[in-house]
């Protein structure tokens, strides 16, 4: 058995390695979108890949070594006794870099002393050699090691950049299995080496190879990171010139991969002196990403931007979380069909191969159609009857930035404005994406459902203060005594003037505390679960909390929120406002400043509930950066 599968991931046995000698189990997690598509597979396994052997050159240009490194000629392998500057008598070292080597060259003893180095000769042309390409995933950490040496008594000069040679070396960096495809490797090499090619242009502007150091040789151990489309992502290198003439160089570096793709490592010498390399080693500490998938609407994988970590067990539960019948035959081919239970689905044509057993329920649709020809809105869980997908939000522009800041920030306070007007929401999120809101995360959402979705990635009981700014009631009549209202129109909040706002909640809903009566109860509970025990929930909604009916609502809210809802503003915060550093409007929250109720009228004041019962506040302070975030004077 290769693994135990679960809708949220899989458990698989690990393979013993120098970095993990104990046989145990690894836990892989599926990250899915709202359609159930597995977009990413993450693992808790820490594994180091030592599969590329150390290039020691002790056995000449063996078939084993040349199957990994692109080595131009065996004639450049030089005995230590033939290296100038008394190298053989001055230096003695073993054929390893002091780190584990899972698959050493079987033709050499890694514990024996080195007797050979590889020479990149002095040349009037750019010289690149010893190239190797590694398949990497974002988050991987690749370690590079090499020894270097040069000796000269003459002035050093350097040549021109090495782009064309680097490209030619890249194409052949895995002899016999070029990453660019064996059949077209020669054509691709010629095309990419053309100065007008995208790769050539990308390297010209992005190649970050170490330059010469005050007359020292321009020679280095270099690396270039390409994404899966061979666009240059990053580059760098370790300069041989950091060591003096006649000194043995110890080159080493750890590089974190910012994107999935290919890391190309090679040596170069652009100087007029011979430079020697030895014990070149590349090994990869795998990051958490095992697989990344992107799909066309009907399920076909976007192969160009999807990736699988090299040497890892492929996840076959992909589109809609269903199993892909893939590579199940001995020759590596497969049916390439997704198994849904009742039927199998062909993503290449976007159709089922058999009819729907429940096709009489959808008579105007072909019995072979998939998800009513709308796979963005509908899914087919088992191949029989479709279900509408009502989840997920697409954010773009400033909305996306503001949402991302809410997801990733560790700020302890959260301000959410519930605003139906799209332009106001965009205004608010534009400010939130560009402003320093101190210890506050700020976002404008359309309704409670979206606010709940937004906060699902925030850890439970991690928010000190939560402010919900929303609609309340707007039409009212005073009773003859001037204290109670003749119409109970303030028993709702999250309601528009016509009381049809889709996030409307009544006192009865709160008392029932049942999502069966009102789904918004569920969303409000989910949002409140983010507030710490002893934290503060601030509700700002017009007219809620006024009169005897308002006091009843306050008491119910207090109970509903588990004692968190201890402040209420019966005038909504101005929805154009943010958490500003100075008072913005009469009803806006003030940071390091106060908002007065402009008199004794409870109509415009903050209202609270606690051990004293219902009480009112003259001023409210919110400290943006220091001290307690919310301070009340009453």
C-alpha positions, 0 to 999 in steps of 0.5 A, spaced: 500 500 500 502 506 497 498 511 502 492 511 505 487 517 502 482 521 506 478 527 503 483 532 506 490 529 505 493 522 505 498 518 510 504 515 506 510 511 509 517 514 508 523 512 505 529 511 510 535 516 508 541 519 511 536 525 513 531 520 516 533 513 518 527 511 522 521 509 517 515 513 519 509 516 516 508 522 512 502 527 512 500 530 506 495 535 506 490 537 500 489 545 499 482 545 495 478 551 492 471 552 492 470 547 487 473 541 490 479 541 486 486 540 489 490 546 487 496 544 492 499 538 496 503 540 502 507 535 506 510 535 513 515 531 511 522 533 511 527 530 506 534 531 503 535 529 496 542 527 495 541 523 488 546 527 484 553 525 486 559 529 488 563 531 482 570 529 484 573 527 477 577 521 480 575 516 475 575 520 469 569 522 465 565 516 467 558 514 464 556 515 471 558 522 472 556 524 465 549 522 466 548 528 471 553 533 469 554 536 462 562 535 462 565 538 455 571 534 455 575 529 459 582 532 457 580 538 462 581 533 468 587 535 471 592 531 476 593 535 482 601 534 481 600 538 474 596 544 477 601 550 478 603 553 485 605 547 488 598 545 489 599 538 490 604 539 496 600 545 499 593 541 499 590 535 501 583 533 502 578 528 502 573 527 496 567 530 500 564 536 503 563 533 510 555 532 508 552 526 507 552 523 500 546 518 499 548 516 492 556 517 491 559 515 485 560 508 485 567 508 482 570 512 487 571 512 495 568 518 498 573 517 504 579 517 500 584 524 498 582 527 492 587 526 486 584 530 481 581 537 479 577 540 473 580 545 469 576 551 466 582 553 461 584 561 460 581 563 454 579 569 449 572 566 449 567 565 455 568 558 458 562 555 461 562 547 464 560 542 469 552 544 468 547 540 472 539 542 472 535 540 478 527 540 478 525 544 484 519 546 487 517 553 491 520 553 498 526 548 497 532 550 499 538 548 495 545 547 497 551 548 493 558 546 494 565 546 490 572 547 491 576 552 487 583 554 485 587 558 481 595 561 480 598 566 476 604 571 477 601 575 471 596 581 470 589 578 470 584 580 464 576 578 463 572 577 457 565 579 455 558 576 459 557 568 458 550 568 456 550 564 449 555 559 452 550 558 458 544 557 454 548 552 450 550 548 456 543 549 459 540 545 453 545 539 454 545 539 462 542 533 463 545 529 457 540 523 454 534 527 457 534 534 456 529 538 460 527 541 453 526 534 450 531 530 446 528 530 439 528 538 439 534 539 443 538 541 437 533 546 434 531 549 441 538 550 443 539 554 436 533 558 437 534 560 445 541 562 443 539 567 438 540 574 441 532 575 439 529 569 443 525 570 450 530 566 454 536 570 451 533 577 453 531 575 460 538 572 461 541 579 458 537 583 463 537 578 469 543 574 469 547 576 476 553 572 475 559 575 480 563 580 477 571 581 477 574 583 484 579 589 482 583 585 477 582 578 480 579 572 475 572 573 473 570 565 475 565 563 479 560 557 481 553 560 478 546 558 479 540 561 475 533 559 477 527 558 471 520 557 472 516 552 468 516 556 462 524 557 462 523 565 464 529 567 468 526 568 476 533 569 479 540 568 479 547 569 482 554 565 484 560 564 488 566 568 486 573 564 485 576 571 486 574 572 493 580 567 494 587 569 493 592 566 488 594 560 490 589 559 495 584 553 496 577 556 495 571 553 499 565 555 496 558 554 499 551 557 499 544 555 500 538 558 496 531 558 497 527 557 491 522 562 490 518 559 484 517 552 482 521 550 476 529 548 474 535 550 478 541 550 473 548 550 476 554 551 472 561 553 473 564 559 468 571 562 467 572 569 463 579 570 465 586 569 462 588 564 467 586 557 468 581 556 474 580 549 477 574 546 480 573 540 485 568 536 489 562 540 486 555 538 490 548 540 489 543 537 494 536 539 495 532 540 502 525 539 500 520 544 501 513 543 503 510 543 496 509 537 493 504 539 487 501 545 484 495 544 480 492 549 475 485 547 471 482 549 465 474 550 467 472 543 464 478 540 468 484 539 463 490 540 467 494 547 465 501 543 464 505 549 463 504 552 470 502 546 474 508 542 477 510 536 481 516 535 486 521 531 483 521 523 485 515 524 489 509 520 489 504 523 485 497 525 487 491 523 483 486 526 486 485 532 482 479 535 479 473 536 483 477 531 488 476 525 484 481 520 482 484 520 475 486 514 472 493 515 470 499 511 468 496 505 470 498 501 464 505 498 464 507 502 458 506 508 462 500 510 459 493 510 462 485 512 460 486 519 463 479 519 465 476 521 472 472 516 476 466 519 479 463 513 482 457 512 477 461 514 471 467 516 468 469 523 466 473 525 460 476 532 461 479 532 454 472 533 451 468 535 457 463 530 457 461 523 460 462 517 456 456 514 459 449 517 460 446 520 466 442 515 470 438 521 472 437 524 466 430 525 466 431 530 471 434 534 466 431 533 460 433 539 456 440 537 457 444 532 453 445 526 458 453 526 456 453 534 459 458 535 464 455 540 470 450 543 465 456 546 461 457 550 467 463 547 471 464 554 474 457 554 478 456 547 478 459 540 480 457 533 479 459 530 486 458 522 483 456 523 476 449 523 477 446 529 479 449 536 479 449 541 485 450 549 485 456 551 488 455 557 492 462 559 495 468 562 494 470 570 492 474 572 487 478 579 489 482 583 484 486 590 485 485 593 492 480 588 494 485 583 493 491 586 497 486 588 503 483 581 503 491 578 503 493 583 509 487 580 513 489 573 511 496 574 513 497 579 518 498 578 525 495 585 528 490 583 534 484 588 532 479 587 526 475 592 523 469 590 518 465 594 514 459 591 511 457 595 505 452 593 499 455 599 495 460 597 491 464 603 490 464 605 497 467 598 498 472 599 493 474 606 496 474 603 503 479 597 501 483 602 497 485 606 503 486 599 507 491 596 502 495 603 502 494 606 509 498 604 515 492 602 520 497 601 526 494 594 530 488 594 525 486 589 520 481 593 515 476 590 510 469 592 507 465 586 505 458 586 502 455 581 507 456 577 513 457 571 509 463 574 505 465 577 512 465 570 515 469 567 509 474 572 510 475 571 517 475 563 516 483 563 515 484 567 522 485 563 528 480 562 533 480 566 539 486 571 536 482 577 535 483 582 541 477 587 538 472 586 533 468 592 530 462 590 525 460 597 522 453 595 518 446 597 517 441 598 522 434 600 522 432 607 519 425 608 520 422 610 527 416 613 531 417 615 538 411 613 542 407 619 546 412 618 552 418 619 548 422 614 551 419 607 547 418 607 540 411 606 537 413 601 532 418 595 533 423 597 527 429 597 531 429 589 532 433 588 526 440 590 525 444 588 518 438 591 515 436 596 510 431 601 510 426 596 507 429 591 511 430 586 506 438 586 507 440 579 506 444 579 512 438 581 516 438 579 523 432 579 529 432 579 536 428 572 535 434 569 531 439 571 536 435 568 542 434 562 538 441 562 536 439 557 530 442 557 523 436 553 521 432 560 522 437 564 519 443 562 516 446 569 518 446 566 525 452 561 523 456 567 519 456 571 526 458 565 530 463 564 526 466 571 526 465 572 533 469 565 534 475 569 532 475 574 538 479 572 545 475 570 551 475 577 555 475 581 548 471 586 545 466 586 540 463 593 537 457 593 533 455 600 530 448 600 527 444 605 526 438 606 531 439 599 534 439 599 542 435 605 542 429 605 547 426 599 551 426 595 545 433 597 544 435 595 551 432 588 550 436 587 543 443 589 547 441 584 552 440 579 547 446 580 543 450 580 550 448 573 551 449 571 544 456 573 544 458 570 550 459 577 554 464 579 548 459 584 545 459 590 551 459 596 546 454 598 541 454 605 537 447 606 535 449 610 529 453 607 524 460 609 523 461 613 517 462 607 511 467 612 507 471 612 514 477 608 516 481 607 522 484 614 521 489 617 525 485 623 527 477 624 527 474 623 520 467 624 522 462 625 528 461 618 528 467 615 525 472 611 530 478 616 533 485 613 534 488 617 539 483 622 539 475 622 541 468 622 538 463 626 542 456 625 542 455 633 542 450 633 548 447 628 553 442 625 548 443 618 548 441 618 540 448 619 538 452 616 544 455 609 545 452 604 549 455 599 553 452 593 557 456 590 563 455 589 570 452 596 571 447 594 566 446 599 560 450 605 560 452 610 555 459 613 553 461 620 552 468 619 548 471 613 545 478 612 544 482 607 540 489 607 540 492 605 534 499 603 536 500 603 543 497 600 550 490 598 550 486 598 543 480 601 546 479 605 552 472 608 554 470 614 558 463 614 561 
